[in-house]
Amino acid sequence: MLISELVKKTGLSKDTIRFYEKMGLITAQERQAGTRIYKDYGEATVERLAMISQGKGLGFKLNEIKQLMEEWHTVAMPKAEQIQVIERKLEEVTQKMQQLGGIKTYLLDKLDKLKDDI
């Protein structure tokens, strides 16, 4: 599929898709049509982009996602190490949630005080 089709299927921008390709997170096959060369993305690319989006949503950095995808798809990373990576990331997410909870409490208190002054 062409990049425009990939944009429609994933909701990502062309720039984002090109950036991920430049980083080596996804690949495309080149296809010639007349004098023009097009990039052709397979269905596996849609799945990889979904994994990237999910990983980003969970707080993984793009370099971490790339490393994990490379290692997991080549079965180079033992399951015990995969578990450690996920547990470490879960701990980071838990800490961020606690920090956000503190910020939320502060903002709610501030809002209540402002409303009381009206």
SULTAPE-V498499 format. One record per backbone hydrogen bond with DSSP energy under -0.5 kcal/mol. CO is the residue of the C=O (numbers start at 1). NH is the residue of the N-H. E is the energy in kcal/mol with one decimal. If there is no record, write none. Layout:
# SULTAPE-V498499
[[CO,NH,E] [CO,NH,E]]
This chain:
# SULTAPE-V498499
[[1,41,-3.3] [2,5,-0.6] [2,6,-2.0] [3,7,-2.4] [4,8,-1.7] [5,9,-2.3] [6,10,-2.2] [7,11,-2.6] [13,17,-2.3] [14,18,-2.8] [15,19,-2.4] [16,20,-2.6] [17,21,-2.1] [18,22,-2.6] [19,23,-2.1] [20,24,-0.6] [20,25,-2.6] [20,26,-0.8] [21,24,-0.9] [29,40,-3.6] [31,38,-3.9] [33,36,-1.8] [36,33,-2.9] [36,38,-0.5] [38,31,-3.4] [39,41,-0.5] [40,29,-2.6] [42,45,-1.2] [42,46,-0.8] [43,46,-0.5] [43,47,-1.5] [44,48,-2.4] [45,49,-2.6] [46,50,-1.9] [47,51,-2.2] [48,52,-2.5] [49,53,-2.5] [50,54,-2.4] [51,55,-2.8] [52,56,-2.7] [53,57,-2.2] [54,58,-1.4] [55,60,-2.6] [56,59,-1.4] [61,65,-2.6] [62,66,-2.7] [63,67,-2.3] [64,68,-2.9] [65,69,-2.9] [66,70,-2.5] [67,71,-2.7] [68,72,-3.2] [69,73,-2.0] [70,74,-1.0] [71,76,-1.9] [71,77,-1.0] [72,75,-0.6] [76,78,-0.6] [78,81,-0.5] [78,82,-2.1] [79,83,-2.6] [80,84,-1.9] [81,85,-2.4] [82,86,-2.3] [83,87,-2.8] [84,88,-2.5] [85,89,-2.2] [86,90,-2.6] [87,91,-2.0] [88,92,-1.9] [89,93,-2.5] [90,94,-2.5] [91,95,-2.3] [92,96,-2.3] [93,97,-2.4] [94,98,-2.1] [95,99,-2.3] [96,100,-2.7] [97,101,-2.3] [98,102,-1.9] [99,103,-2.1] [100,104,-2.8] [101,105,-2.4] [102,106,-2.2] [103,107,-2.7] [104,108,-2.6] [105,109,-2.4] [106,110,-2.5] [107,111,-2.6] [108,112,-2.5] [109,113,-2.3] [110,114,-2.2] [111,115,-2.4] [112,116,-2.2] [113,117,-1.2] [115,118,-1.2]]
